[in-house]
Structure formats: structure tokens, C-alpha cells
Amino acid sequence: MEFRLAREIDRIEIEKIYEDGSIKLKSLGINQWQGQDKPNLDNFKELIENKNIFVLDDKEKVVSTVIIYDYDLDYEKNLDGKWSSPKAYLALHRIGTLSSERNKGYGRKIIEFAEDFAKENNYKSLRIYTHRENKTMQNILNLLGYNYVGLVYLDGKNERLAFEKILGAKNV
């Protein structure tokens, strides 16, 4: 299993992951990743060039994806709560897994790889948000030791639950 930067050849699989996620959330009655809020790869070239989009590759098959930023304006300006760590952080976005690969632990695994990546690059915490009704992601975050810190409002309007994990030193 390899956590790596996405490449142009991964585009179709990542788009499938986003489509699968949108369909799954809709089937659960969750208004996340729907309509205009459905993830897309309009800025895929920029994400690749800036080294922001990663995939989890298992036996040469892209099974999961995440976008990682070292800054999020909504986290700075639109949080109703308090971050535990004001230090350097990474923000995780658009985590998804192919529907054919669900329930195999890939969602958890890609977050764990992102945590290792953050530690290796001297970041002190990870931040992530999710929809209030997305219990699957909330359960994963709880299992991995993320703490609820408050509400973040995307673009100042769409409410999401904000979580943070303070990272320890990378075991070498």
C-alpha cells in the first residue's frame, strides 16, 4: 500500500471516488457533496503542481484520496470554537474511497498516512471538518483521536463540525 501524490493518470479514479461519495451521502439523506458542493477536479492541474492531492494506492489501484493544505481561510476566520494548537497545521479535505473498496479500512488508513506525512514535515496538528450528519467520518475521527473543537462555516455559511488532532513526534 502506498500513500503518494496524485498524478494526471489518477484523474478518472479520483473523479469516480467523488461520484461514489456523492451517491453514498445522498442515499443516506446527507446534504454533503451534493449539487454545487460536489467535489470536482476543475483545479486538478493546480492541485498536482502544488502537491496538495494524494491517493492511497493498493496493488496499483487508486482506492482513496485526500487533499491536504497548510492553510484554510475558513479555519482562520469562520470558526465558532477554539483550536487547541495555534501552531503549524495541515487541513484535510475531500477524503473519499471507491464504493467497491468501502469497509476495508481505507478511509482510516489515508488519514493515518496523512498524519505520518504531517509529522515528517514538522506540522503540529491536523484539522478536518465534516457534515453534522456524516456519522461515518465522525466515527473514524473519534477512533483516531480527533477532538471536536466547534463549528466552522464554509464561506461563512455552510456549517460543519470541526475536529483537530495534536500530533506527537514521529516514531523512527
C-alpha positions in Angstrom: 0.0 0.0 0.0 1.4 3.4 -1.0 0.4 6.9 0.0 1.6 9.1 -2.8 1.0 12.4 -4.7 -1.7 12.1 -7.3 -0.7 12.1 -11.0 -2.6 13.0 -14.1 -3.4 9.4 -14.8 -5.3 9.2 -11.5 -7.9 11.7 -12.5 -10.5 9.3 -13.7 -10.3 7.2 -10.5 -10.4 10.3 -8.2 -13.5 11.6 -10.1 -15.1 8.2 -9.6 -14.3 8.4 -5.8 -16.0 11.8 -5.7 -19.0 10.5 -7.6 -19.3 7.4 -5.4 -19.1 9.6 -2.3 -21.8 11.9 -3.5 -24.1 9.0 -4.3 -23.5 7.3 -0.9 -24.1 10.5 1.1 -27.3 11.2 -0.9 -28.5 7.7 -0.2 -28.1 8.4 3.5 -30.0 11.6 3.2 -26.9 13.7 3.9 -26.7 17.0 2.0 -22.9 16.9 1.7 -21.1 16.7 -1.7 -24.4 17.5 -3.5 -25.2 20.0 -6.2 -22.7 22.8 -6.4 -20.9 21.4 -3.3 -20.0 18.2 -5.1 -16.2 17.9 -5.4 -14.7 18.2 -8.8 -11.2 18.4 -10.3 -11.5 21.7 -12.1 -8.3 22.7 -10.4 -6.6 19.3 -10.7 -3.5 20.7 -12.5 -3.0 23.2 -9.7 -3.5 20.6 -7.0 -0.9 18.4 -8.6 1.6 21.3 -9.2 1.2 22.5 -5.6 1.5 18.9 -4.2 -1.9 19.1 -2.5 -3.7 16.0 -3.8 -2.8 12.5 -2.6 -4.0 9.0 -3.2 -3.9 5.7 -1.5 -2.7 3.1 -4.0 -3.2 -0.5 -3.1 -1.7 -3.0 -5.5 -1.6 -0.4 -8.3 -5.2 0.6 -7.8 -6.2 4.0 -6.5 -8.7 3.3 -3.7 -8.9 6.5 -1.7 -7.9 10.2 -2.0 -7.3 13.3 0.2 -6.4 16.9 -0.4 -4.0 18.5 2.0 -3.5 22.2 2.6 -1.2 24.0 5.0 -3.8 26.8 5.5 -7.6 27.1 5.4 -9.2 30.6 5.4 -12.4 29.2 6.9 -10.5 27.8 9.8 -8.9 31.2 10.5 -12.0 33.4 10.0 -15.1 31.3 10.3 -14.7 29.0 13.4 -17.1 29.2 16.2 -14.8 27.5 18.7 -11.1 27.3 19.5 -8.3 25.4 18.0 -6.1 23.6 20.6 -2.9 24.3 18.7 -2.2 27.7 17.0 1.0 26.1 15.6 1.6 24.9 12.0 -1.2 22.6 10.9 -2.4 20.7 7.9 -6.1 20.7 6.8 -7.5 17.6 5.3 -10.2 17.9 2.6 -12.3 15.7 0.3 -11.4 12.3 1.8 -13.1 9.6 -0.2 -12.9 5.9 -1.1 -14.2 4.0 -4.1 -17.5 2.4 -3.3 -16.2 -1.0 -4.3 -13.4 -0.7 -1.7 -15.5 0.6 1.3 -15.4 -1.2 4.6 -11.8 -2.2 4.1 -10.3 0.5 6.3 -9.0 2.7 3.5 -10.7 5.9 4.9 -8.9 5.4 8.2 -5.7 4.4 6.5 -5.5 7.5 4.3 -5.9 9.7 7.4 -3.2 7.8 9.2 -0.9 8.3 6.2 -1.7 12.0 6.2 -0.8 12.1 9.9 2.6 10.5 9.2 3.1 12.9 6.4 2.3 15.8 8.7 4.7 14.6 11.4 7.5 14.0 8.8 7.1 17.6 7.7 7.0 19.1 11.2 3.4 20.0 11.4 1.9 20.1 14.9 -1.7 19.3 14.2 -4.3 18.2 11.7 -7.6 19.8 11.2 -10.7 18.5 9.4 -14.4 19.2 9.2 -17.4 17.1 8.3 -21.1 17.4 7.9 -23.1 17.1 11.1 -24.9 14.0 9.7 -21.8 12.2 8.4 -21.6 9.8 11.3 -19.1 7.5 9.4 -16.5 10.2 9.2 -17.2 11.3 12.8 -16.7 7.7 14.0 -13.4 7.5 12.1 -12.1 10.7 13.6 -13.1 9.7 17.1 -11.4 6.3 16.7 -8.2 8.2 15.5 -8.2 10.6 18.5 -9.5 13.7 16.9 -11.2 16.2 19.2 -14.3 18.2 18.3 -13.4 21.9 18.6 -16.5 23.7 17.3 -18.4 24.7 14.2 -16.7 26.0 11.1 -18.7 27.9 8.4 -17.6 27.2 4.9 -17.5 30.5 3.0 -19.2 31.9 6.1 -22.4 30.0 5.6 -22.3 26.1 5.4 -22.0 24.7 8.9 -19.6 21.8 9.5 -18.2 20.1 12.6 -14.5 21.0 13.1 -12.0 18.5 14.6 -8.4 18.6 15.4 -5.6 16.2 16.4 -2.4 17.3 18.1 0.4 15.3 16.7 3.2 13.7 18.7 6.7 13.1 17.4 7.1 10.6 14.5 8.4 7.3 15.7 11.6 6.5 13.8 
